[in-house]
């Protein structure tokens, strides 16, 4: 398990800014599908987890706020699954 705490809004915006080499201030609240895919990959690498997000969760990640909520839940679930499995 990674020692990193769950991401906050600033963490998510910073990760999104790396998509397209933007400044964090250039990241908008609305997210496109490629940004979401990029963000999930970044989170999996940074937090050393494999997120098991349903299609409904992906579909709901249309804003930074919604993505943050989904990712925090997904990371917590992935960590608890890993701990239970002894990983």
Long-range contacts (C-beta under 8 A, 24 or more apart in sequence): 1-48, 1-79, 1-82, 1-83, 1-87, 2-46, 2-47, 2-48, 2-49, 2-79, 4-46, 4-47, 6-72, 6-75, 6-76, 7-43, 7-47, 7-68, 7-71, 7-72, 7-75, 8-68, 9-64, 9-65, 9-68, 12-39, 12-64, 12-67, 12-68, 12-71, 13-64, 15-39, 15-42, 15-43, 15-46, 16-64, 18-42, 27-64, 29-63, 29-64, 29-65, 30-62, 30-63, 31-61, 31-62, 31-63, 31-64, 31-67, 36-61, 36-67, 39-67, 39-71, 40-71, 43-71, 43-74, 43-75, 47-75, 47-78, 49-74, 49-75, 49-78, 49-79, 49-82, 50-78, 51-75, 51-78, 52-77, 52-78
